[in-house]
Amino acid sequence: MCLKKFGEDSNLELGANIGFRIMNIDKKNMIGQIELKYDVDLMVDEKESGKIILVMNALFKVEEKINEKDFEEKLKIDGATTLSHLCRAYISTATALSGMPTINMPLINFNQFFEDAVEENNAK
């Protein structure tokens, strides 16, 4: 995606990978630790000119007792969505304050994100 022109003939483009993992689940207290990683390549005129790597961790707790599979689903969908909003805000603010063009990462449909990941893993 082209974000902003640099002069007449150059463009800033992004290449991004997003990773998610459940790091730990405390079944007794229903606390889950997750990690969301944004790995963004900044390309100017098809040459890498920079990189942003942001890793965010969080703990999530549910008050009611639910089974582990349902808790993992909550961590994946609700947790990833929450951290994604925080990561997007951080990247936008950091780039705006740096004097470079502000990078606004797109919203992610995490239902589709995880469905695609399952399909990709099943294909392997």
N, CA, C and O atoms as CSV, one atom per row, in Angstrom:
chain,resi,resn,atom,element,x,y,z
A,1,MET,N,N,0.839,-1.176,0.000
A,1,MET,CA,C,0.000,0.000,0.000
A,1,MET,C,C,0.879,1.233,0.000
A,1,MET,O,O,1.852,1.293,0.752
A,2,CYS,N,N,0.573,2.180,-0.794
A,2,CYS,CA,C,1.332,3.425,-0.880
A,2,CYS,C,C,0.789,4.400,0.153
A,2,CYS,O,O,-0.410,4.674,0.176
A,3,LEU,N,N,1.653,4.922,0.999
A,3,LEU,CA,C,1.195,5.817,2.049
A,3,LEU,C,C,1.368,7.285,1.717
A,3,LEU,O,O,0.447,8.074,1.926
A,4,LYS,N,N,2.518,7.665,1.210
A,4,LYS,CA,C,2.776,9.081,0.980
A,4,LYS,C,C,3.918,9.231,-0.005
A,4,LYS,O,O,4.890,8.477,0.045
A,5,LYS,N,N,3.807,10.176,-0.878
A,5,LYS,CA,C,4.877,10.417,-1.844
A,5,LYS,C,C,6.020,11.185,-1.193
A,5,LYS,O,O,5.799,12.124,-0.428
A,6,PHE,N,N,7.224,10.780,-1.504
A,6,PHE,CA,C,8.433,11.497,-1.127
A,6,PHE,C,C,8.963,12.153,-2.387
A,6,PHE,O,O,9.586,11.484,-3.212
A,7,GLY,N,N,8.739,13.400,-2.550
A,7,GLY,CA,C,9.150,14.056,-3.785
A,7,GLY,C,C,8.241,13.601,-4.911
A,7,GLY,O,O,7.128,13.133,-4.668
A,8,GLU,N,N,8.705,13.736,-6.121
A,8,GLU,CA,C,7.844,13.423,-7.250
A,8,GLU,C,C,7.847,11.954,-7.631
A,8,GLU,O,O,6.828,11.440,-8.092
A,9,ASP,N,N,8.957,11.269,-7.452
A,9,ASP,CA,C,9.067,9.926,-7.996
A,9,ASP,C,C,9.249,8.824,-6.962
A,9,ASP,O,O,9.541,7.692,-7.346
A,10,SER,N,N,9.092,9.095,-5.676
A,10,SER,CA,C,9.320,8.048,-4.691
A,10,SER,C,C,8.089,7.850,-3.819
A,10,SER,O,O,7.354,8.795,-3.531
A,11,ASN,N,N,7.878,6.603,-3.403
A,11,ASN,CA,C,6.734,6.236,-2.574
A,11,ASN,C,C,7.190,5.443,-1.365
A,11,ASN,O,O,8.138,4.660,-1.432
A,12,LEU,N,N,6.499,5.660,-0.262
A,12,LEU,CA,C,6.696,4.836,0.919
A,12,LEU,C,C,5.655,3.734,0.883
A,12,LEU,O,O,4.456,4.000,0.796
A,13,GLU,N,N,6.120,2.493,0.951
A,13,GLU,CA,C,5.224,1.348,0.965
A,13,GLU,C,C,5.529,0.493,2.178
A,13,GLU,O,O,6.651,0.489,2.685
A,14,LEU,N,N,4.518,-0.234,2.637
A,14,LEU,CA,C,4.664,-1.097,3.797
A,14,LEU,C,C,4.565,-2.557,3.403
A,14,LEU,O,O,3.802,-2.927,2.510
A,15,GLY,N,N,5.337,-3.366,4.071
A,15,GLY,CA,C,5.172,-4.810,4.047
A,15,GLY,C,C,5.083,-5.227,5.502
A,15,GLY,O,O,5.969,-4.893,6.289
A,16,ALA,N,N,4.039,-5.945,5.881
A,16,ALA,CA,C,3.860,-6.246,7.303
A,16,ALA,C,C,3.549,-7.719,7.529
A,16,ALA,O,O,2.831,-8.349,6.753
A,17,ASN,N,N,4.104,-8.246,8.607
A,17,ASN,CA,C,3.771,-9.575,9.108
A,17,ASN,C,C,3.280,-9.400,10.530
A,17,ASN,O,O,3.830,-8.610,11.297
A,18,ILE,N,N,2.245,-10.141,10.873
A,18,ILE,CA,C,1.696,-10.065,12.228
A,18,ILE,C,C,1.687,-11.473,12.795
A,18,ILE,O,O,1.213,-12.416,12.161
A,19,GLY,N,N,2.222,-11.595,14.004
A,19,GLY,CA,C,2.256,-12.884,14.672
A,19,GLY,C,C,1.539,-12.824,16.006
A,19,GLY,O,O,1.532,-11.791,16.675
A,20,PHE,N,N,0.936,-13.939,16.385
A,20,PHE,CA,C,0.214,-14.029,17.656
A,20,PHE,C,C,0.530,-15.365,18.288
A,20,PHE,O,O,0.668,-16.382,17.608
A,21,ARG,N,N,0.642,-15.343,19.612
A,21,ARG,CA,C,0.779,-16.621,20.319
A,21,ARG,C,C,0.265,-16.493,21.736
A,21,ARG,O,O,0.334,-15.431,22.355
A,22,ILE,N,N,-0.251,-17.598,22.230
A,22,ILE,CA,C,-0.626,-17.700,23.637
A,22,ILE,C,C,0.602,-18.223,24.347
A,22,ILE,O,O,1.062,-19.332,24.073
A,23,MET,N,N,1.131,-17.433,25.253
A,23,MET,CA,C,2.383,-17.786,25.910
A,23,MET,C,C,2.161,-18.689,27.113
A,23,MET,O,O,2.961,-19.589,27.369
A,24,ASN,N,N,1.079,-18.454,27.854
A,24,ASN,CA,C,0.854,-19.204,29.083
A,24,ASN,C,C,-0.607,-19.090,29.477
A,24,ASN,O,O,-1.238,-18.056,29.258
A,25,ILE,N,N,-1.145,-20.155,30.059
A,25,ILE,CA,C,-2.493,-20.118,30.630
A,25,ILE,C,C,-2.429,-20.691,32.031
A,25,ILE,O,O,-2.001,-21.827,32.232
A,26,ASP,N,N,-2.860,-19.893,33.000
A,26,ASP,CA,C,-3.008,-20.334,34.382
A,26,ASP,C,C,-4.448,-20.800,34.533
A,26,ASP,O,O,-5.352,-19.984,34.708
A,27,LYS,N,N,-4.664,-22.120,34.466
A,27,LYS,CA,C,-6.014,-22.674,34.476
A,27,LYS,C,C,-6.723,-22.450,35.805
A,27,LYS,O,O,-7.941,-22.274,35.846
A,28,LYS,N,N,-5.963,-22.456,36.880
A,28,LYS,CA,C,-6.571,-22.297,38.205
A,28,LYS,C,C,-7.186,-20.912,38.370
A,28,LYS,O,O,-8.306,-20.785,38.866
A,29,ASN,N,N,-6.452,-19.864,37.952
A,29,ASN,CA,C,-6.918,-18.493,38.123
A,29,ASN,C,C,-7.524,-17.895,36.856
A,29,ASN,O,O,-7.951,-16.740,36.851
A,30,MET,N,N,-7.560,-18.690,35.775
A,30,MET,CA,C,-8.111,-18.254,34.487
A,30,MET,C,C,-7.452,-16.953,34.011
A,30,MET,O,O,-8.117,-15.966,33.698
A,31,ILE,N,N,-6.104,-16.998,33.970
A,31,ILE,CA,C,-5.311,-15.879,33.467
A,31,ILE,C,C,-4.505,-16.379,32.269
A,31,ILE,O,O,-3.845,-17.416,32.341
A,32,GLY,N,N,-4.566,-15.643,31.190
A,32,GLY,CA,C,-3.821,-16.019,29.995
A,32,GLY,C,C,-2.859,-14.919,29.603
A,32,GLY,O,O,-3.194,-13.735,29.657
A,33,GLN,N,N,-1.665,-15.315,29.208
A,33,GLN,CA,C,-0.657,-14.362,28.727
A,33,GLN,C,C,-0.523,-14.552,27.225
A,33,GLN,O,O,-0.302,-15.663,26.743
A,34,ILE,N,N,-0.662,-13.440,26.483
A,34,ILE,CA,C,-0.558,-13.498,25.028
A,34,ILE,C,C,0.489,-12.523,24.530
A,34,ILE,O,O,0.914,-11.613,25.242
A,35,GLU,N,N,0.896,-12.739,23.279
A,35,GLU,CA,C,1.870,-11.863,22.632
A,35,GLU,C,C,1.393,-11.581,21.213
A,35,GLU,O,O,0.965,-12.488,20.499
A,36,LEU,N,N,1.470,-10.313,20.813
A,36,LEU,CA,C,1.171,-9.898,19.446
A,36,LEU,C,C,2.388,-9.171,18.913
A,36,LEU,O,O,2.915,-8.268,19.564
A,37,LYS,N,N,2.838,-9.565,17.724
A,37,LYS,CA,C,4.050,-8.974,17.151
A,37,LYS,C,C,3.735,-8.375,15.785
A,37,LYS,O,O,3.187,-9.044,14.909
A,38,TYR,N,N,4.088,-7.115,15.621
A,38,TYR,CA,C,4.026,-6.437,14.331
A,38,TYR,C,C,5.454,-6.320,13.814
A,38,TYR,O,O,6.334,-5.826,14.520
A,39,ASP,N,N,5.686,-6.770,12.591
A,39,ASP,CA,C,6.985,-6.670,11.930
A,39,ASP,C,C,6.724,-5.943,10.611
A,39,ASP,O,O,6.225,-6.535,9.655
A,40,VAL,N,N,7.068,-4.652,10.571
A,40,VAL,CA,C,6.711,-3.792,9.440
A,40,VAL,C,C,7.974,-3.363,8.703
A,40,VAL,O,O,8.886,-2.791,9.300
A,41,ASP,N,N,8.022,-3.641,7.408
A,41,ASP,CA,C,9.121,-3.190,6.551
A,41,ASP,C,C,8.699,-1.901,5.871
A,41,ASP,O,O,7.610,-1.827,5.301
A,42,LEU,N,N,9.553,-0.883,5.927
A,42,LEU,CA,C,9.313,0.390,5.250
A,42,LEU,C,C,10.139,0.390,3.975
A,42,LEU,O,O,11.364,0.271,4.013
A,43,MET,N,N,9.462,0.522,2.859
A,43,MET,CA,C,10.122,0.468,1.559
A,43,MET,C,C,9.963,1.811,0.854
A,43,MET,O,O,8.857,2.343,0.765
A,44,VAL,N,N,11.060,2.354,0.356
A,44,VAL,CA,C,11.024,3.562,-0.464
A,44,VAL,C,C,11.589,3.177,-1.828
A,44,VAL,O,O,12.723,2.712,-1.942
A,45,ASP,N,N,10.771,3.383,-2.856
A,45,ASP,CA,C,11.172,3.014,-4.223
A,45,ASP,C,C,11.657,1.571,-4.293
A,45,ASP,O,O,12.671,1.276,-4.926
A,46,GLU,N,N,10.916,0.670,-3.631
A,46,GLU,CA,C,11.168,-0.772,-3.636
A,46,GLU,C,C,12.469,-1.178,-2.958
A,46,GLU,O,O,12.941,-2.297,-3.159
A,47,LYS,N,N,13.059,-0.293,-2.159
A,47,LYS,CA,C,14.245,-0.625,-1.367
A,47,LYS,C,C,13.898,-0.459,0.098
A,47,LYS,O,O,13.236,0.503,0.488
A,48,GLU,N,N,14.360,-1.427,0.924
A,48,GLU,CA,C,14.073,-1.330,2.348
A,48,GLU,C,C,14.790,-0.121,2.936
A,48,GLU,O,O,16.007,0.014,2.809
A,49,SER,N,N,14.031,0.745,3.572
A,49,SER,CA,C,14.633,1.933,4.173
A,49,SER,C,C,14.480,1.955,5.688
A,49,SER,O,O,15.026,2.836,6.353
A,50,GLY,N,N,13.758,1.012,6.229
A,50,GLY,CA,C,13.592,0.955,7.673
A,50,GLY,C,C,12.703,-0.205,8.059
A,50,GLY,O,O,12.132,-0.895,7.214
A,51,LYS,N,N,12.604,-0.397,9.363
A,51,LYS,CA,C,11.829,-1.515,9.887
A,51,LYS,C,C,11.277,-1.111,11.245
A,51,LYS,O,O,11.958,-0.456,12.033
A,52,ILE,N,N,10.052,-1.501,11.507
A,52,ILE,CA,C,9.450,-1.318,12.827
A,52,ILE,C,C,9.084,-2.697,13.338
A,52,ILE,O,O,8.338,-3.429,12.689
A,53,ILE,N,N,9.605,-3.049,14.493
A,53,ILE,CA,C,9.246,-4.308,15.141
A,53,ILE,C,C,8.664,-3.947,16.501
A,53,ILE,O,O,9.335,-3.343,17.338
A,54,LEU,N,N,7.424,-4.321,16.708
A,54,LEU,CA,C,6.739,-4.024,17.960
A,54,LEU,C,C,6.168,-5.321,18.508
A,54,LEU,O,O,5.383,-5.997,17.843
A,55,VAL,N,N,6.567,-5.663,19.722
A,55,VAL,CA,C,6.062,-6.856,20.393
A,55,VAL,C,C,5.349,-6.385,21.654
A,55,VAL,O,O,5.921,-5.672,22.478
A,56,MET,N,N,4.097,-6.792,21.789
A,56,MET,CA,C,3.307,-6.391,22.951
A,56,MET,C,C,2.776,-7.647,23.638
A,56,MET,O,O,2.256,-8.553,22.986
A,57,ASN,N,N,2.913,-7.688,24.952
A,57,ASN,CA,C,2.418,-8.788,25.766
A,57,ASN,C,C,1.331,-8.267,26.684
A,57,ASN,O,O,1.328,-7.094,27.059
A,58,ALA,N,N,0.408,-9.147,27.044
A,58,ALA,CA,C,-0.658,-8.754,27.963
A,58,ALA,C,C,-1.170,-9.968,28.719
A,58,ALA,O,O,-1.058,-11.108,28.268
A,59,LEU,N,N,-1.731,-9.685,29.873
A,59,LEU,CA,C,-2.413,-10.701,30.662
A,59,LEU,C,C,-3.908,-10.428,30.604
A,59,LEU,O,O,-4.343,-9.284,30.736
A,60,PHE,N,N,-4.689,-11.479,30.406
A,60,PHE,CA,C,-6.143,-11.373,30.396
A,60,PHE,C,C,-6.708,-12.369,31.386
A,60,PHE,O,O,-6.233,-13.500,31.493
A,61,LYS,N,N,-7.726,-11.935,32.105
A,61,LYS,CA,C,-8.349,-12.779,33.128
A,61,LYS,C,C,-9.848,-12.810,32.897
A,61,LYS,O,O,-10.461,-11.793,32.574
A,62,VAL,N,N,-10.434,-13.993,33.068
A,62,VAL,CA,C,-11.888,-14.107,33.056
A,62,VAL,C,C,-12.336,-14.460,34.467
A,62,VAL,O,O,-11.678,-15.230,35.167
A,63,GLU,N,N,-13.448,-13.895,34.869
A,63,GLU,CA,C,-13.954,-14.102,36.227
A,63,GLU,C,C,-14.698,-15.429,36.364
A,63,GLU,O,O,-14.618,-16.088,37.400
A,64,GLU,N,N,-15.420,-15.815,35.314
A,64,GLU,CA,C,-16.193,-17.059,35.396
A,64,GLU,C,C,-15.326,-18.230,34.968
A,64,GLU,O,O,-14.346,-18.061,34.243
A,65,LYS,N,N,-15.689,-19.398,35.416
A,65,LYS,CA,C,-14.970,-20.603,35.006
A,65,LYS,C,C,-15.500,-21.038,33.642
A,65,LYS,O,O,-16.695,-21.286,33.483
A,66,ILE,N,N,-14.623,-21.126,32.681
A,66,ILE,CA,C,-14.980,-21.656,31.369
A,66,ILE,C,C,-13.939,-22.709,31.004
A,66,ILE,O,O,-12.865,-22.767,31.603
A,67,ASN,N,N,-14.261,-23.528,30.031
A,67,ASN,CA,C,-13.284,-24.562,29.693
A,67,ASN,C,C,-12.097,-23.942,28.957
A,67,ASN,O,O,-12.176,-22.830,28.435
A,68,GLU,N,N,-11.011,-24.685,28.931
A,68,GLU,CA,C,-9.752,-24.153,28.395
A,68,GLU,C,C,-9.862,-23.790,26.913
A,68,GLU,O,O,-9.284,-22.792,26.482
A,69,LYS,N,N,-10.580,-24.569,26.141
A,69,LYS,CA,C,-10.718,-24.287,24.710
A,69,LYS,C,C,-11.462,-22.967,24.486
A,69,LYS,O,O,-11.070,-22.174,23.630
A,70,ASP,N,N,-12.530,-22.728,25.249
A,70,ASP,CA,C,-13.264,-21.467,25.131
A,70,ASP,C,C,-12.398,-20.286,25.588
A,70,ASP,O,O,-12.457,-19.200,25.012
A,71,PHE,N,N,-11.599,-20.516,26.626
A,71,PHE,CA,C,-10.714,-19.455,27.110
A,71,PHE,C,C,-9.662,-19.108,26.054
A,71,PHE,O,O,-9.355,-17.935,25.840
A,72,GLU,N,N,-9.114,-20.124,25.399
A,72,GLU,CA,C,-8.147,-19.881,24.329
A,72,GLU,C,C,-8.778,-19.087,23.186
A,72,GLU,O,O,-8.140,-18.200,22.618
A,73,GLU,N,N,-10.021,-19.402,22.850
A,73,GLU,CA,C,-10.718,-18.645,21.801
A,73,GLU,C,C,-10.903,-17.185,22.200
A,73,GLU,O,O,-10.740,-16.286,21.375
A,74,LYS,N,N,-11.245,-16.949,23.468
A,74,LYS,CA,C,-11.378,-15.567,23.956
A,74,LYS,C,C,-10.046,-14.840,23.877
A,74,LYS,O,O,-9.992,-13.680,23.469
A,75,LEU,N,N,-8.970,-15.515,24.267
A,75,LEU,CA,C,-7.645,-14.900,24.189
A,75,LEU,C,C,-7.293,-14.562,22.744
A,75,LEU,O,O,-6.767,-13.486,22.463
A,76,LYS,N,N,-7.584,-15.483,21.833
A,76,LYS,CA,C,-7.246,-15.261,20.430
A,76,LYS,C,C,-8.027,-14.091,19.848
A,76,LYS,O,O,-7.432,-13.171,19.286
A,77,ILE,N,N,-9.327,-14.111,19.970
A,77,ILE,CA,C,-10.145,-13.096,19.308
A,77,ILE,C,C,-10.150,-11.783,20.088
A,77,ILE,O,O,-9.779,-10.742,19.548
A,78,ASP,N,N,-10.563,-11.824,21.340
A,78,ASP,CA,C,-10.668,-10.591,22.137
A,78,ASP,C,C,-9.297,-10.023,22.493
A,78,ASP,O,O,-9.074,-8.815,22.415
A,79,GLY,N,N,-8.380,-10.910,22.885
A,79,GLY,CA,C,-7.049,-10.446,23.273
A,79,GLY,C,C,-6.265,-9.879,22.103
A,79,GLY,O,O,-5.666,-8.810,22.214
A,80,ALA,N,N,-6.267,-10.590,20.980
A,80,ALA,CA,C,-5.538,-10.110,19.806
A,80,ALA,C,C,-6.122,-8.795,19.300
A,80,ALA,O,O,-5.379,-7.898,18.902
A,81,THR,N,N,-7.445,-8.676,19.314
A,81,THR,CA,C,-8.083,-7.439,18.871
A,81,THR,C,C,-7.694,-6.275,19.766
A,81,THR,O,O,-7.377,-5.192,19.275
A,82,THR,N,N,-7.715,-6.489,21.070
A,82,THR,CA,C,-7.346,-5.430,22.017
A,82,THR,C,C,-5.897,-5.000,21.822
A,82,THR,O,O,-5.610,-3.805,21.741
A,83,LEU,N,N,-4.988,-5.958,21.747
A,83,LEU,CA,C,-3.576,-5.611,21.556
A,83,LEU,C,C,-3.327,-4.971,20.196
A,83,LEU,O,O,-2.470,-4.096,20.071
A,84,SER,N,N,-4.063,-5.396,19.184
A,84,SER,CA,C,-3.906,-4.811,17.866
A,84,SER,C,C,-4.237,-3.318,17.879
A,84,SER,O,O,-3.530,-2.518,17.265
A,85,HIS,N,N,-5.299,-2.947,18.573
A,85,HIS,CA,C,-5.653,-1.527,18.665
A,85,HIS,C,C,-4.552,-0.733,19.364
A,85,HIS,O,O,-4.237,0.387,18.962
A,86,LEU,N,N,-3.974,-1.310,20.403
A,86,LEU,CA,C,-2.880,-0.632,21.115
A,86,LEU,C,C,-1.638,-0.520,20.231
A,86,LEU,O,O,-0.979,0.520,20.219
A,87,CYS,N,N,-1.315,-1.578,19.495
A,87,CYS,CA,C,-0.153,-1.549,18.591
A,87,CYS,C,C,-0.351,-0.516,17.489
A,87,CYS,O,O,0.563,0.249,17.178
A,88,ARG,N,N,-1.539,-0.493,16.902
A,88,ARG,CA,C,-1.822,0.467,15.841
A,88,ARG,C,C,-1.651,1.896,16.352
A,88,ARG,O,O,-1.056,2.734,15.675
A,89,ALA,N,N,-2.174,2.169,17.545
A,89,ALA,CA,C,-2.057,3.513,18.119
A,89,ALA,C,C,-0.598,3.865,18.395
A,89,ALA,O,O,-0.171,4.995,18.156
A,90,TYR,N,N,0.157,2.906,18.893
A,90,TYR,CA,C,1.569,3.139,19.194
A,90,TYR,C,C,2.357,3.451,17.920
A,90,TYR,O,O,3.144,4.397,17.891
A,91,ILE,N,N,2.148,2.658,16.872
A,91,ILE,CA,C,2.874,2.876,15.609
A,91,ILE,C,C,2.489,4.219,15.012
A,91,ILE,O,O,3.354,4.958,14.542
A,92,SER,N,N,1.212,4.540,15.024
A,92,SER,CA,C,0.751,5.813,14.478
A,92,SER,C,C,1.365,6.994,15.231
A,92,SER,O,O,1.863,7.936,14.616
A,93,THR,N,N,1.328,6.939,16.545
A,93,THR,CA,C,1.863,8.030,17.358
A,93,THR,C,C,3.376,8.151,17.216
A,93,THR,O,O,3.900,9.251,17.047
A,94,ALA,N,N,4.072,7.029,17.283
A,94,ALA,CA,C,5.534,7.054,17.200
A,94,ALA,C,C,6.008,7.599,15.858
A,94,ALA,O,O,6.957,8.381,15.805
A,95,THR,N,N,5.356,7.192,14.778
A,95,THR,CA,C,5.791,7.688,13.473
A,95,THR,C,C,5.414,9.156,13.288
A,95,THR,O,O,6.168,9.914,12.678
A,96,ALA,N,N,4.271,9.561,13.801
A,96,ALA,CA,C,3.865,10.973,13.689
A,96,ALA,C,C,4.833,11.875,14.444
A,96,ALA,O,O,5.187,12.952,13.965
A,97,LEU,N,N,5.259,11.433,15.626
A,97,LEU,CA,C,6.169,12.247,16.441
A,97,LEU,C,C,7.604,12.231,15.925
A,97,LEU,O,O,8.411,13.078,16.307
A,98,SER,N,N,7.927,11.267,15.053
A,98,SER,CA,C,9.301,11.146,14.568
A,98,SER,C,C,9.607,12.086,13.411
A,98,SER,O,O,10.769,12.268,13.049
A,99,GLY,N,N,8.578,12.681,12.833
A,99,GLY,CA,C,8.794,13.553,11.685
A,99,GLY,C,C,8.664,12.837,10.360
A,99,GLY,O,O,8.702,13.476,9.309
A,100,MET,N,N,8.511,11.525,10.385
A,100,MET,CA,C,8.298,10.778,9.150
A,100,MET,C,C,6.800,10.752,8.859
A,100,MET,O,O,6.011,11.177,9.703
A,101,PRO,N,N,6.391,10.271,7.701
A,101,PRO,CA,C,4.952,10.168,7.440
A,101,PRO,C,C,4.288,9.270,8.482
A,101,PRO,O,O,4.837,8.233,8.853
A,102,THR,N,N,3.126,9.665,8.945
A,102,THR,CA,C,2.400,8.875,9.937
A,102,THR,C,C,1.937,7.572,9.297
A,102,THR,O,O,1.326,7.570,8.229
A,103,ILE,N,N,2.233,6.480,9.959
A,103,ILE,CA,C,1.819,5.166,9.471
A,103,ILE,C,C,0.574,4.752,10.236
A,103,ILE,O,O,0.600,4.602,11.457
A,104,ASN,N,N,-0.515,4.569,9.501
A,104,ASN,CA,C,-1.765,4.091,10.079
A,104,ASN,C,C,-2.001,2.667,9.593
A,104,ASN,O,O,-2.393,2.446,8.448
A,105,MET,N,N,-1.758,1.712,10.472
A,105,MET,CA,C,-1.941,0.311,10.121
A,105,MET,C,C,-3.429,0.016,9.952
A,105,MET,O,O,-4.253,0.580,10.672
A,106,PRO,N,N,-3.782,-0.857,9.015
A,106,PRO,CA,C,-5.198,-1.181,8.816
A,106,PRO,C,C,-5.754,-2.026,9.961
A,106,PRO,O,O,-5.010,-2.683,10.690
A,107,LEU,N,N,-7.076,-1.991,10.099
A,107,LEU,CA,C,-7.744,-2.868,11.057
A,107,LEU,C,C,-7.645,-4.302,10.563
A,107,LEU,O,O,-7.561,-4.554,9.362
A,108,ILE,N,N,-7.656,-5.235,11.502
A,108,ILE,CA,C,-7.538,-6.651,11.158
A,108,ILE,C,C,-8.779,-7.382,11.648
A,108,ILE,O,O,-9.217,-7.196,12.784
A,109,ASN,N,N,-9.333,-8.207,10.788
A,109,ASN,CA,C,-10.427,-9.087,11.171
A,109,ASN,C,C,-9.778,-10.353,11.731
A,109,ASN,O,O,-9.334,-11.212,10.971
A,110,PHE,N,N,-9.724,-10.468,13.059
A,110,PHE,CA,C,-9.019,-11.601,13.661
A,110,PHE,C,C,-9.775,-12.916,13.512
A,110,PHE,O,O,-9.154,-13.977,13.577
A,111,ASN,N,N,-11.091,-12.886,13.314
A,111,ASN,CA,C,-11.789,-14.134,12.995
A,111,ASN,C,C,-11.225,-14.700,11.700
A,111,ASN,O,O,-10.895,-15.884,11.628
A,112,GLN,N,N,-11.114,-13.861,10.680
A,112,GLN,CA,C,-10.578,-14.297,9.384
A,112,GLN,C,C,-9.084,-14.627,9.499
A,112,GLN,O,O,-8.616,-15.590,8.893
A,113,PHE,N,N,-8.338,-13.834,10.272
A,113,PHE,CA,C,-6.907,-14.041,10.480
A,113,PHE,C,C,-6.640,-15.458,10.985
A,113,PHE,O,O,-5.773,-16.155,10.458
A,114,PHE,N,N,-7.390,-15.886,12.014
A,114,PHE,CA,C,-7.158,-17.208,12.585
A,114,PHE,C,C,-7.714,-18.324,11.698
A,114,PHE,O,O,-7.146,-19.415,11.660
A,115,GLU,N,N,-8.813,-18.070,10.984
A,115,GLU,CA,C,-9.316,-19.058,10.033
A,115,GLU,C,C,-8.286,-19.306,8.936
A,115,GLU,O,O,-8.031,-20.450,8.562
A,116,ASP,N,N,-7.699,-18.230,8.423
A,116,ASP,CA,C,-6.668,-18.362,7.388
A,116,ASP,C,C,-5.450,-19.114,7.910
A,116,ASP,O,O,-4.856,-19.917,7.191
A,117,ALA,N,N,-5.079,-18.852,9.165
A,117,ALA,CA,C,-3.923,-19.541,9.761
A,117,ALA,C,C,-4.183,-21.033,9.876
A,117,ALA,O,O,-3.286,-21.835,9.619
A,118,VAL,N,N,-5.399,-21.420,10.258
A,118,VAL,CA,C,-5.750,-22.840,10.369
A,118,VAL,C,C,-5.707,-23.495,8.991
A,118,VAL,O,O,-5.165,-24.590,8.840
A,119,GLU,N,N,-6.277,-22.826,7.984
A,119,GLU,CA,C,-6.263,-23.367,6.622
A,119,GLU,C,C,-4.839,-23.530,6.112
A,119,GLU,O,O,-4.511,-24.529,5.472
A,120,GLU,N,N,-3.982,-22.528,6.404
A,120,GLU,CA,C,-2.584,-22.609,5.962
A,120,GLU,C,C,-1.856,-23.755,6.634
A,120,GLU,O,O,-1.081,-24.459,5.986
A,121,ASN,N,N,-2.092,-23.957,7.929
A,121,ASN,CA,C,-1.450,-25.058,8.649
A,121,ASN,C,C,-1.955,-26.411,8.158
A,121,ASN,O,O,-1.181,-27.363,8.061
A,122,ASN,N,N,-3.254,-26.503,7.846
A,122,ASN,CA,C,-3.814,-27.761,7.348
A,122,ASN,C,C,-3.290,-28.091,5.962
A,122,ASN,O,O,-3.170,-29.265,5.612
A,123,ALA,N,N,-2.976,-27.077,5.169
A,123,ALA,CA,C,-2.443,-27.294,3.829
A,123,ALA,C,C,-1.020,-27.829,3.854
A,123,ALA,O,O,-0.579,-28.451,2.887
A,124,LYS,N,N,-0.298,-27.599,4.939
A,124,LYS,CA,C,1.105,-28.038,5.033
A,124,LYS,C,C,1.196,-29.472,5.392
A,124,LYS,O,O,2.297,-30.008,5.514
